[in-house]
Amino acid sequence: MEIRPILSALLRNRTGAVLIALQIAVTLAVVINAAHIVKQRLDLIGRPTGMDVANIFEVHSFDFAGEFNYRERVRGDLELLRNMPGVRAATVMNQVPLSGGGSSSGYFREPEREGPEVAGNHFTVDEQAVDTLGVSLSAGRNFRLEEIDYMDLDNVDVDSVLVTAAFAERLFPDGDALGSTIYSGGGDPLTIIGIIEHMHGSWVDWEELDQVVLLPVYVEQDFVRYVVRTEPGRRDEVLGIVEQKLSELDRERAVRGVRSMEELAAESYRGDRMMAVLLTAVIFLLIAITALGIVGLASFSVKSRTKQIGTRRAIGASRFDIVRYFLVENWLITTGGVILGSVLAVAFNLWLVRTFELPKLDFIYIPLGILALWILGQLAVLGPARRAASIAPAIATRTV
């Protein structure tokens, strides 16, 4: 089948073809960029955290009775938690990773804030924090019990820290972080005794999410946050009774805020998840509208060419010839649309990069999008094409 007669027919009736080609172009541009953004959001949500997120939960203890012995309470609570059936480890933390709440500070290699500054999301923990979080040390050692200190909130003063490998690499690009001394923004010297292989901090949209510092401190205050890690599959079992057990141990306080780390992470990633769902819906809606447009144009074309189709059938054109005619015609319209759409997709992505600082488009999306719309166009026109092929020559000629 020659392309020239089909092109000639399209040029004579170009309004519908041009509109469908423009619709395909816009669809390709939007779908490619939307799919790219969805992939970016899903990659963010699915990033390895370095922690045993599925088996960790937090629980809060609030004092309302006035004077109480913080150290005795923490000691008793931790003994209870660590000895509960199904619990692997428990610690006290000022905040929970992935929760969106936390503290950060700048750290330096030299005193008096000299040299490059590296941000670190710091957490106060005890000697069971590594096991509680399920993280692994790539070098050095964990905190020892005797290194954990009790301090006021405004007077945190420790000698040693654990840091993540990402933090260590930023501050010590030569790889000599272990055993080195770093300085907090307040000028306190801290010795790096261990390096955590990988761990996420509090803020999932922070570029330095994996730059974490653990401080061996119990901060004495009215509020205590316990973080508990259970044996695989037993989190909900322990989570369901921990509030009751802690309340029975000491009734002069309120125990609440029992939440899994999965729940906290889901809240932190809610915006990313909603964006992915919304853009996915937009993708399917645009594809459906484009398919309906192609079907509508093809159906109109069949109806308006009944005489032509009948004449071709009468002079020997087979059903396959009629179907092929409409498939090729639609392919030409789709090809014009995807060529323009590819240019629009790149231009749209450049605007997104400059305006919203989104990652640049992976160009593999363009050929994949073109292929998808080619297939969509052929499937959409197949029904009207088969109806055209079923027109009998005699019926077609009687419509003259």
C-alpha positions as CSV (number, residue, x, y, z in Angstrom):
1,M,0.0,0.0,0.0
2,E,1.3,3.4,-1.0
3,I,1.6,6.1,1.6
4,R,1.0,9.0,-0.8
5,P,-2.7,8.4,-1.4
6,I,-3.3,8.1,2.3
7,L,-1.5,11.4,2.9
8,S,-3.4,13.0,0.1
9,A,-6.7,12.0,1.7
10,L,-5.6,13.2,5.1
11,L,-4.6,16.6,3.7
12,R,-8.0,17.0,2.1
13,N,-9.7,16.3,5.4
14,R,-7.0,17.5,7.7
15,T,-8.9,19.2,10.5
16,G,-9.7,16.1,12.5
17,A,-6.3,14.6,11.8
18,V,-4.5,17.7,13.0
19,L,-6.6,17.8,16.2
20,I,-5.9,14.2,17.0
21,A,-2.2,14.7,16.3
22,L,-2.1,17.7,18.7
23,Q,-3.9,15.6,21.3
24,I,-1.4,12.8,20.9
25,A,1.5,15.3,21.2
26,V,0.1,16.9,24.4
27,T,-0.6,13.4,25.8
28,L,2.9,12.2,25.1
29,A,4.5,15.3,26.6
30,V,2.4,15.2,29.8
31,V,2.5,11.4,30.2
32,I,6.3,11.1,29.8
33,N,7.0,13.8,32.4
34,A,4.3,12.5,34.7
35,A,5.6,9.0,34.5
36,H,9.1,10.3,35.2
37,I,7.9,12.2,38.3
38,V,6.0,9.1,39.5
39,K,9.1,7.0,39.2
40,Q,11.1,9.6,41.1
41,R,8.5,9.6,43.9
42,L,8.3,5.8,44.1
43,D,12.1,5.6,44.2
44,L,12.1,8.1,47.1
45,I,9.5,6.1,49.0
46,G,11.3,2.8,48.3
47,R,14.8,3.9,49.3
48,P,16.6,1.5,51.7
49,T,16.6,3.1,55.1
50,G,19.2,0.8,56.7
51,M,16.8,0.1,59.6
52,D,14.4,-2.7,60.5
53,V,11.4,-0.4,59.8
54,A,8.8,-3.2,59.8
55,N,9.5,-4.3,63.3
56,I,10.0,-1.0,65.2
57,F,7.6,1.2,67.1
58,E,7.7,4.1,69.6
59,V,5.8,4.7,72.8
60,H,5.7,7.9,74.9
61,S,5.7,8.3,78.7
62,F,4.5,11.7,80.1
63,D,4.9,12.6,83.8
64,F,1.9,14.4,85.4
65,A,2.7,13.7,89.1
66,G,5.3,16.4,89.6
67,E,8.5,15.1,91.2
68,F,9.8,11.7,90.0
69,N,13.1,9.9,89.7
70,Y,13.9,10.0,86.0
71,R,16.7,7.5,86.2
72,E,14.8,5.0,88.1
73,R,11.8,5.3,85.8
74,V,13.9,4.9,82.7
75,R,15.8,2.0,84.2
76,G,12.5,0.2,85.2
77,D,10.8,0.9,81.9
78,L,13.7,-0.4,79.8
79,E,14.0,-3.5,82.0
80,L,10.3,-4.2,81.4
81,L,10.4,-3.5,77.7
82,R,13.6,-5.5,77.0
83,N,12.2,-8.5,78.8
84,M,8.8,-8.6,77.2
85,P,8.2,-11.7,75.0
86,G,8.9,-10.8,71.3
87,V,11.2,-7.8,72.0
88,R,14.7,-7.8,70.6
89,A,15.9,-4.4,72.0
90,A,14.7,-1.1,73.3
91,T,16.3,2.3,73.7
92,V,15.4,5.9,74.7
93,M,15.6,8.4,71.8
94,N,14.8,12.1,71.6
95,Q,13.2,11.6,68.2
96,V,12.4,8.7,65.8
97,P,14.0,8.5,62.3
98,L,11.6,9.0,59.4
99,S,9.1,10.8,61.6
100,G,9.7,14.3,60.4
101,G,10.8,15.5,63.8
102,G,14.3,15.9,65.0
103,S,17.4,18.1,65.5
104,S,20.4,18.8,63.4
105,S,23.7,20.6,63.9
106,G,26.8,21.5,62.0
107,Y,30.0,19.6,62.7
108,F,33.6,20.5,61.9
109,R,37.0,18.8,61.7
110,E,38.6,21.7,63.5
111,P,37.7,23.6,66.7
112,E,36.3,27.1,66.7
113,R,34.1,26.2,63.7
114,E,37.1,26.1,61.4
115,G,37.1,24.3,58.1
116,P,34.2,22.8,56.1
117,E,30.9,22.3,57.9
118,V,28.8,19.1,57.5
119,A,25.2,18.9,58.7
120,G,24.2,15.9,60.9
121,N,20.8,14.9,62.1
122,H,21.6,13.9,65.7
123,F,19.7,11.5,68.0
124,T,20.3,10.9,71.7
125,V,20.4,7.1,72.4
126,D,21.8,4.4,74.7
127,E,23.9,1.3,74.2
128,Q,21.0,-0.7,72.6
129,A,20.3,1.8,69.9
130,V,22.2,0.0,67.2
131,D,20.3,-3.2,67.8
132,T,17.0,-1.4,68.3
133,L,17.2,0.4,65.0
134,G,18.6,-2.7,63.2
135,V,21.5,-0.8,61.7
136,S,24.9,-2.3,61.0
137,L,28.4,-1.0,61.9
138,S,30.8,-1.0,59.0
139,A,33.7,0.0,61.3
140,G,34.5,0.6,64.9
141,R,32.3,-0.4,67.8
142,N,29.0,0.3,69.6
143,F,28.5,2.4,72.7
144,R,29.2,0.7,76.0
145,L,26.8,1.0,79.0
146,E,29.3,3.1,81.0
147,E,29.5,5.6,78.2
148,I,25.8,6.6,78.4
149,D,25.4,9.7,80.4
150,Y,22.4,11.5,82.0
151,M,22.2,15.2,81.2
152,D,19.9,18.2,81.1
153,L,18.3,19.2,77.8
154,D,20.4,22.3,77.6
155,N,23.6,20.7,78.8
156,V,24.4,17.8,76.5
157,D,28.1,17.1,76.8
158,V,29.5,13.7,75.5
159,D,32.9,12.5,74.4
160,S,32.0,9.9,71.7
161,V,29.6,9.5,68.8
162,L,28.5,7.1,66.2
163,V,28.1,8.5,62.7
164,T,26.8,7.2,59.4
165,A,29.2,6.4,56.5
166,A,27.6,9.2,54.5
167,F,28.4,11.7,57.2
168,A,31.9,10.4,57.6
169,E,32.6,10.5,53.9
170,R,31.4,14.1,53.7
171,L,33.6,15.3,56.7
172,F,36.5,13.0,56.0
173,P,36.7,12.3,52.2
174,D,40.1,10.7,52.7
175,G,38.4,7.9,54.7
176,D,40.1,8.5,58.0
177,A,37.0,9.2,60.1
178,L,37.2,6.3,62.6
179,G,39.0,7.5,65.7
180,S,39.0,11.1,64.6
181,T,37.8,14.0,66.6
182,I,35.0,16.2,65.3
183,Y,33.6,19.4,66.8
184,S,29.9,20.3,67.2
185,G,28.6,23.7,66.5
186,G,29.0,24.5,70.2
187,G,32.7,23.5,70.0
188,D,32.5,20.3,71.9
189,P,35.1,17.7,70.8
190,L,33.6,14.3,69.9
191,T,35.5,11.1,69.0
192,I,34.0,8.9,66.3
193,I,34.1,5.4,67.8
194,G,31.9,3.7,65.2
195,I,30.6,4.1,61.7
196,I,27.1,3.0,60.7
197,E,26.9,1.5,57.3
198,H,23.6,3.2,56.4
199,M,20.8,4.9,58.2
200,H,18.1,7.5,57.4
201,G,17.4,10.4,59.7
202,S,14.2,12.3,60.4
203,W,13.3,14.3,57.3
204,V,12.7,12.3,54.2
205,D,12.9,15.4,51.9
206,W,16.2,16.5,53.3
207,E,19.2,16.1,50.9
208,E,21.4,15.0,53.8
209,L,18.9,12.4,55.0
210,D,21.6,9.8,55.5
211,Q,23.9,12.0,57.5
212,V,23.2,10.9,61.0
213,V,25.0,11.3,64.4
214,L,24.1,9.2,67.5
215,L,25.0,10.7,70.9
216,P,25.2,8.5,74.0
217,V,22.8,10.5,76.2
218,Y,19.7,10.2,78.4
219,V,18.2,13.7,78.4
220,E,16.4,14.2,81.7
221,Q,13.0,15.7,81.2
222,D,9.3,15.1,81.9
223,F,8.8,13.2,78.6
224,V,10.4,10.0,77.6
225,R,10.2,8.4,74.2
226,Y,11.0,4.7,74.0
227,V,11.8,3.0,70.7
228,V,11.3,-0.8,70.6
229,R,12.3,-3.4,68.0
230,T,10.5,-6.7,68.1
231,E,11.2,-10.1,66.6
232,P,10.1,-10.4,62.9
233,G,6.3,-10.5,62.7
234,R,5.6,-9.8,66.4
235,R,5.5,-6.0,66.3
236,D,1.7,-5.7,66.4
237,E,1.5,-8.2,69.2
238,V,3.9,-6.3,71.4
239,L,2.5,-2.9,70.3
240,G,-0.9,-3.9,71.4
241,I,0.0,-4.6,75.1
242,V,3.0,-2.2,75.7
243,E,0.8,0.7,76.9
244,Q,-0.9,-1.4,79.4
245,K,2.3,-2.9,80.7
246,L,4.0,0.4,81.2
247,S,0.9,1.9,82.8
248,E,0.8,-1.0,85.3
249,L,4.5,-0.4,86.2
250,D,3.9,3.2,87.2
251,R,0.4,4.8,87.2
252,E,1.6,8.3,88.0
253,R,2.2,9.0,84.3
254,A,0.4,8.9,81.0
255,V,1.5,6.3,78.4
256,R,0.4,6.9,74.8
257,G,1.7,7.7,71.4
258,V,2.2,4.0,70.4
259,R,3.0,4.1,66.7
260,S,5.0,2.0,64.4
261,M,7.9,3.3,62.4
262,E,6.0,2.2,59.2
263,E,3.1,4.5,60.2
264,L,5.5,7.4,60.9
265,A,7.3,6.9,57.6
266,A,4.0,6.7,55.7
267,E,3.0,10.1,57.1
268,S,6.3,11.6,56.1
269,Y,6.0,10.3,52.6
270,R,2.3,11.2,52.3
271,G,2.9,14.0,49.9
272,D,5.1,11.9,47.6
273,R,2.5,9.1,47.7
274,M,-0.4,11.5,46.9
275,M,1.6,13.0,44.0
276,A,2.3,9.6,42.6
277,V,-1.4,8.6,42.8
278,L,-2.6,11.8,41.3
279,L,-0.2,11.8,38.4
280,T,-0.9,8.1,37.8
281,A,-4.6,9.0,37.5
282,V,-3.8,11.8,35.1
283,I,-1.7,9.4,33.0
284,F,-4.6,6.9,32.6
285,L,-7.1,9.7,32.1
286,L,-5.1,11.3,29.3
287,I,-4.5,7.9,27.6
288,A,-8.2,7.1,27.8
289,I,-9.2,10.4,26.3
290,T,-6.7,10.1,23.5
291,A,-7.9,6.6,22.7
292,L,-11.5,7.8,22.6
293,G,-10.4,10.6,20.3
294,I,-8.7,8.2,17.9
295,V,-11.8,5.9,18.0
296,G,-14.1,8.8,17.3
297,L,-12.0,10.1,14.4
298,A,-11.8,6.6,12.9
299,S,-15.5,6.0,13.3
300,F,-16.3,9.3,11.6
301,S,-13.9,8.5,8.8
302,V,-15.5,5.1,8.2
303,K,-19.0,6.7,8.2
304,S,-18.1,9.4,5.8
305,R,-16.2,7.1,3.4
306,T,-18.8,4.4,3.0
307,K,-19.0,4.9,-0.7
308,Q,-15.2,4.9,-1.1
309,I,-14.9,1.7,1.0
310,G,-17.7,0.0,-1.0
311,T,-16.1,1.0,-4.3
312,R,-12.7,-0.4,-3.2
313,R,-14.4,-3.6,-2.1
314,A,-16.2,-3.8,-5.5
315,I,-13.0,-3.6,-7.5
316,G,-11.3,-6.3,-5.5
317,A,-9.9,-4.9,-2.2
318,S,-9.9,-7.5,0.6
319,R,-11.0,-7.0,4.1
320,F,-7.4,-7.0,5.2
321,D,-6.7,-4.2,2.7
322,I,-9.4,-2.0,4.2
323,V,-8.2,-2.7,7.8
324,R,-4.6,-2.0,6.7
325,Y,-5.6,1.3,5.1
326,F,-7.0,2.6,8.4
327,L,-4.1,1.3,10.5
328,V,-1.6,3.0,8.2
329,E,-3.6,6.2,8.2
330,N,-3.8,6.2,12.0
331,W,-0.1,5.4,12.2
332,L,0.8,8.5,10.1
333,I,-1.4,10.7,12.4
334,T,0.1,9.2,15.5
335,T,3.7,9.6,14.2
336,G,3.1,13.2,13.5
337,G,1.8,13.6,17.0
338,V,4.6,11.8,18.8
339,I,7.3,13.7,16.9
340,L,5.8,17.0,18.1
341,G,5.1,15.5,21.5
342,S,8.8,14.5,21.9
343,V,9.8,18.1,21.4
344,L,7.1,19.3,23.8
345,A,8.1,16.6,26.4
346,V,11.8,17.8,26.4
347,A,10.7,21.5,26.6
348,F,8.2,20.7,29.4
349,N,10.9,18.9,31.4
350,L,13.4,21.7,31.0
351,W,10.7,24.1,32.4
352,L,10.1,21.7,35.4
353,V,13.8,21.4,36.1
354,R,14.3,25.2,36.1
355,T,11.1,26.0,38.0
356,F,10.8,23.2,40.5
357,E,14.4,21.8,40.5
358,L,13.1,18.3,39.5
359,P,15.6,15.8,38.1
360,K,16.2,15.8,34.4
361,L,14.1,13.5,32.2
362,D,15.6,10.1,31.5
363,F,15.4,10.0,27.7
364,I,14.5,6.3,27.7
365,Y,11.0,7.5,28.5
366,I,10.6,9.1,25.1
367,P,11.0,6.0,22.9
368,L,8.9,4.1,25.4
369,G,6.2,6.7,25.3
370,I,6.3,6.8,21.5
371,L,6.0,3.0,21.3
372,A,3.1,3.0,23.8
373,L,1.2,5.6,21.8
374,W,1.8,3.8,18.5
375,I,0.4,0.6,20.1
376,L,-2.5,2.6,21.7
377,G,-3.3,4.2,18.3
378,Q,-3.4,0.9,16.5
379,L,-5.5,-0.8,19.1
380,A,-7.9,2.1,19.2
381,V,-8.5,2.2,15.4
382,L,-8.7,-1.5,15.1
383,G,-12.4,-1.7,16.0
384,P,-13.6,1.0,13.5
385,A,-11.3,-0.5,10.8
386,R,-12.8,-3.9,11.2
387,R,-16.3,-2.4,11.0
388,A,-15.2,-0.7,7.7
389,A,-13.9,-4.0,6.4
390,S,-17.2,-5.7,7.1
391,I,-19.1,-3.3,4.8
392,A,-20.4,-5.3,1.8
393,P,-19.8,-3.8,-1.7
394,A,-23.5,-4.0,-2.6
395,I,-24.6,-2.2,0.6
396,A,-22.0,0.5,0.1
397,T,-23.0,1.2,-3.4
398,R,-26.7,1.6,-2.5
399,T,-25.8,4.5,-0.3
400,V,-24.8,6.6,-3.3
